[in-house]
Amino acid sequence: MSTPSALLKVMIDAVRKAARGLTRDFGELAELQVSRKGPADYVSAADLKAEQVLFEALSAARAGYGFLGEERGLIEGTDKTHTWIADPLDGTTNFLHAIPHFAVTVGLEREGQIVAGVTYNPITNELYWAEKGKGCFLNDKRLRVAARRELADTVLATGIPFMGRPGHATFLKELHQIAARVSGVRRFGSAALDLAYVAAGRFDGYWERGIQKWDIAAGMLFVTEAGGVVSDADGGDNPMQAGTICVANSDLHPQIIERLRG
């Protein structure tokens, strides 16, 4: 069992702090389902509040680091080599519908590389964490990606472009190529947790287009530290720049990319 470093402890504390408010709001939101108006506003308020808590906790612990968040965009720090990349509520639609599958996620970028990451689902109390070169963990258990080699045996995760987003035709084409060759495709609604689940060996792989840096920063590190392969959805080596992602073990990854190229 590994013990988190001082840096990871800072990140874990911040994420847990932000999650406390979300957990409370989630309980109240379940009661709000009768309301036509209100839940969406409620979620954006919960989102903003959680990001504020994250920002304050991380800034207090590491003054000068930059901060890139879903709600507030980029805040440059005096330390130009470090940037927190955070999503205070990944899985907003799940949260809005009182589905207990969402997470607070933070990655730390140092000179262009993600060197530490934390993703926490407060409802299941699952805390995923990793530091570059030191492995990936779920609570105190070391994680490895699944070892399956044949696409036919796999369950893959993906994301579906929602209303008002481009890419529906591409998604349907890719789904057609993949679904006919695997045991199952899942759409759980949180990219951060999809990546964590690949690291944990629950999903054999995951791909998605139209993704944001804060959705995948921590999870990319989880997968590589758990022995997996990370690329963009076309096989390139910079998912955060491409805004697309594909992850799996080294046997499955090229097979998935081949199918995505269709």
C-alpha positions as CSV (number, residue, x, y, z in Angstrom):
1,M,0.0,0.0,0.0
2,S,1.3,3.4,-0.9
3,T,0.8,6.6,1.1
4,P,-0.1,9.8,-0.7
5,S,2.7,12.4,-0.8
6,A,2.3,15.9,0.7
7,L,1.2,17.2,-2.7
8,L,-1.5,14.5,-3.1
9,K,-2.7,15.1,0.4
10,V,-3.3,18.8,-0.5
11,M,-5.3,17.7,-3.6
12,I,-7.3,15.0,-1.7
13,D,-8.2,17.4,1.1
14,A,-9.4,20.0,-1.4
15,V,-11.4,17.5,-3.4
16,R,-13.1,16.1,-0.2
17,K,-13.9,19.6,1.0
18,A,-15.5,20.5,-2.3
19,A,-17.4,17.2,-2.3
20,R,-19.0,17.9,1.1
21,G,-21.2,20.7,-0.3
22,L,-22.0,18.6,-3.4
23,T,-23.1,15.7,-1.2
24,R,-25.4,17.9,0.8
25,D,-26.8,19.5,-2.4
26,F,-27.3,16.1,-4.0
27,G,-29.5,15.0,-1.1
28,E,-31.6,18.1,-1.4
29,L,-31.7,17.9,-5.2
30,A,-33.3,14.4,-5.0
31,E,-36.2,16.3,-3.3
32,L,-36.3,18.9,-6.0
33,Q,-37.2,16.5,-8.8
34,V,-40.9,17.6,-8.8
35,S,-39.9,21.1,-9.8
36,R,-39.8,22.0,-13.6
37,K,-37.8,25.1,-12.9
38,G,-35.0,25.2,-10.4
39,P,-32.9,22.1,-10.6
40,A,-30.7,23.5,-13.4
41,D,-30.1,26.7,-11.5
42,Y,-29.5,24.6,-8.4
43,V,-26.8,22.6,-10.2
44,S,-25.0,25.6,-11.6
45,A,-25.0,27.1,-8.0
46,A,-23.6,23.8,-6.6
47,D,-21.0,23.7,-9.4
48,L,-19.8,27.3,-8.8
49,K,-19.7,26.8,-5.0
50,A,-17.7,23.6,-5.3
51,E,-15.2,25.2,-7.7
52,Q,-14.8,28.2,-5.3
53,V,-14.0,25.7,-2.4
54,L,-11.5,23.9,-4.6
55,F,-9.9,27.1,-5.8
56,E,-9.5,28.5,-2.3
57,A,-8.2,25.2,-0.8
58,L,-5.6,24.6,-3.6
59,S,-4.5,28.3,-3.6
60,A,-4.0,28.4,0.1
61,A,-1.9,25.2,0.0
62,R,0.1,26.2,-3.1
63,A,0.1,29.9,-3.6
64,G,1.1,31.0,-7.1
65,Y,0.0,27.9,-9.0
66,G,-2.3,28.7,-12.0
67,F,-5.9,27.4,-12.0
68,L,-7.9,26.2,-15.0
69,G,-11.5,25.4,-14.0
70,E,-14.6,24.6,-15.9
71,E,-16.5,27.5,-14.4
72,R,-14.0,30.3,-14.2
73,G,-11.6,29.5,-17.0
74,L,-7.8,30.1,-16.6
75,I,-6.4,32.1,-13.7
76,E,-2.7,32.6,-14.2
77,G,-0.4,32.2,-11.2
78,T,3.0,33.7,-10.5
79,D,4.4,30.2,-10.8
80,K,4.1,29.6,-14.6
81,T,5.3,26.0,-14.4
82,H,2.3,24.7,-12.4
83,T,-1.4,24.7,-13.2
84,W,-4.3,23.0,-11.4
85,I,-6.8,21.6,-13.9
86,A,-10.2,21.1,-12.2
87,D,-13.7,20.1,-12.8
88,P,-15.7,20.6,-9.5
89,L,-18.7,18.5,-10.8
90,D,-18.1,16.1,-13.6
91,G,-21.3,14.3,-14.4
92,T,-23.6,17.4,-14.0
93,T,-26.5,15.8,-15.8
94,N,-26.4,12.8,-13.5
95,F,-26.2,15.1,-10.5
96,L,-29.2,17.0,-11.8
97,H,-31.3,13.8,-12.1
98,A,-30.2,12.5,-8.7
99,I,-28.1,9.7,-10.3
100,P,-25.2,9.0,-7.9
101,H,-22.5,8.9,-10.5
102,F,-20.5,12.1,-10.5
103,A,-17.1,13.3,-9.3
104,V,-14.8,16.1,-8.3
105,T,-11.6,15.8,-10.3
106,V,-8.3,17.7,-10.2
107,G,-5.0,17.2,-12.1
108,L,-1.8,19.1,-11.7
109,E,0.1,20.1,-14.8
110,R,3.8,20.8,-14.4
111,E,5.6,22.1,-17.5
112,G,3.0,20.6,-19.8
113,Q,2.9,17.2,-18.1
114,I,0.2,15.9,-15.8
115,V,2.1,14.8,-12.7
116,A,-0.7,14.2,-10.1
117,G,-4.4,13.5,-10.2
118,V,-7.3,12.9,-7.8
119,T,-10.9,12.0,-8.7
120,Y,-13.6,11.4,-6.0
121,N,-17.1,10.2,-6.1
122,P,-18.5,11.2,-2.7
123,I,-21.6,9.1,-3.0
124,T,-19.7,5.8,-3.4
125,N,-16.7,7.1,-1.3
126,E,-14.3,6.0,-4.1
127,L,-11.2,8.1,-4.2
128,Y,-8.8,7.6,-7.1
129,W,-5.4,9.1,-7.0
130,A,-2.1,8.9,-8.8
131,E,1.3,10.6,-9.0
132,K,3.6,10.2,-12.0
133,G,5.8,7.2,-11.7
134,K,4.2,6.0,-8.4
135,G,1.2,4.0,-9.6
136,C,-2.6,4.6,-9.4
137,F,-4.8,3.8,-6.4
138,L,-8.4,3.4,-5.5
139,N,-8.6,4.3,-1.8
140,D,-5.6,2.2,-0.6
141,K,-5.7,-0.5,-3.4
142,R,-3.2,-0.4,-6.3
143,L,-4.9,-0.5,-9.7
144,R,-4.1,-2.3,-13.0
145,V,-5.9,-2.0,-16.3
146,A,-7.8,-5.2,-17.4
147,A,-5.8,-7.8,-19.3
148,R,-8.3,-8.8,-21.9
149,R,-6.9,-9.0,-25.4
150,E,-9.9,-9.7,-27.7
151,L,-12.3,-7.0,-28.5
152,A,-15.1,-9.5,-28.5
153,D,-14.6,-10.0,-24.7
154,T,-14.6,-6.3,-23.8
155,V,-16.9,-3.7,-22.3
156,L,-16.0,-0.2,-23.5
157,A,-17.2,3.2,-22.3
158,T,-18.0,6.3,-24.4
159,G,-19.7,9.6,-24.3
160,I,-22.6,10.7,-26.6
161,P,-22.7,14.3,-27.9
162,F,-25.8,15.9,-26.3
163,M,-28.3,18.4,-27.6
164,G,-26.7,21.3,-29.3
165,R,-23.2,19.7,-29.6
166,P,-21.7,18.7,-33.0
167,G,-20.5,15.2,-33.9
168,H,-23.6,13.1,-33.8
169,A,-23.0,11.5,-37.2
170,T,-19.3,10.7,-36.3
171,F,-20.4,9.2,-33.0
172,L,-23.0,6.9,-34.7
173,K,-20.5,5.8,-37.3
174,E,-18.0,5.0,-34.5
175,L,-20.6,3.3,-32.4
176,H,-21.6,1.1,-35.3
177,Q,-17.9,0.1,-35.9
178,I,-17.4,-0.7,-32.2
179,A,-20.7,-2.1,-30.9
180,A,-20.8,-4.9,-33.4
181,R,-17.4,-6.2,-32.1
182,V,-17.6,-5.9,-28.3
183,S,-19.6,-7.4,-25.4
184,G,-21.0,-4.1,-24.5
185,V,-20.8,-0.3,-24.7
186,R,-21.6,1.9,-21.7
187,R,-22.4,5.6,-21.4
188,F,-22.3,6.5,-17.7
189,G,-22.0,10.3,-18.1
190,S,-18.8,11.2,-16.4
191,A,-15.5,11.2,-18.4
192,A,-13.5,11.5,-15.2
193,L,-15.0,8.3,-13.8
194,D,-14.9,6.5,-17.1
195,L,-11.1,6.9,-17.1
196,A,-10.9,5.9,-13.4
197,Y,-12.9,2.8,-14.3
198,V,-10.5,1.8,-17.1
199,A,-7.6,2.2,-14.6
200,A,-9.5,0.0,-12.2
201,G,-10.1,-2.7,-14.9
202,R,-13.9,-2.3,-14.8
203,F,-14.0,-1.0,-18.3
204,D,-11.6,-2.4,-20.9
205,G,-11.4,0.9,-22.8
206,Y,-13.0,4.3,-23.3
207,W,-13.2,6.8,-26.2
208,E,-14.9,10.1,-26.6
209,R,-14.7,13.2,-28.8
210,G,-15.5,16.8,-27.8
211,I,-13.8,16.5,-24.4
212,Q,-12.4,19.2,-22.2
213,K,-9.0,19.3,-20.5
214,W,-10.6,19.3,-17.0
215,D,-12.6,16.2,-17.8
216,I,-9.5,14.0,-18.5
217,A,-6.5,15.6,-16.9
218,A,-6.4,13.3,-13.8
219,G,-7.8,10.3,-15.5
220,M,-5.2,10.2,-18.3
221,L,-2.6,9.8,-15.5
222,F,-4.6,7.1,-13.8
223,V,-4.7,5.0,-17.0
224,T,-0.9,5.3,-17.7
225,E,0.0,4.7,-14.1
226,A,-2.3,1.6,-14.1
227,G,-0.4,0.2,-17.2
228,G,-2.7,1.4,-20.0
229,V,-2.2,3.4,-23.2
230,V,-3.6,6.9,-23.7
231,S,-4.0,8.7,-27.0
232,D,-6.4,11.0,-28.8
233,A,-9.3,9.3,-30.7
234,D,-7.2,9.3,-33.9
235,G,-4.1,7.8,-32.2
236,G,-2.2,11.1,-31.6
237,D,-0.3,11.7,-28.4
238,N,-2.0,14.9,-27.0
239,P,-5.6,14.3,-26.0
240,M,-5.9,17.5,-24.1
241,Q,-5.0,19.5,-27.2
242,A,-7.0,17.4,-29.6
243,G,-10.1,17.4,-27.4
244,T,-10.6,13.7,-28.0
245,I,-9.4,10.6,-26.1
246,C,-9.0,6.8,-26.4
247,V,-7.6,4.6,-23.6
248,A,-7.2,0.8,-23.2
249,N,-4.5,-1.7,-22.5
250,S,-1.7,-2.1,-25.0
251,D,-3.3,-5.1,-26.8
252,L,-6.7,-3.5,-27.2
253,H,-5.8,0.1,-27.9
254,P,-4.6,-0.3,-31.5
255,Q,-7.7,-2.5,-32.2
256,I,-10.0,0.3,-30.9
257,I,-8.2,3.0,-32.9
258,E,-8.5,0.9,-36.1
259,R,-12.2,0.6,-35.6
260,L,-12.6,4.3,-34.9
261,R,-10.8,5.0,-38.2
262,G,-13.4,2.7,-39.6
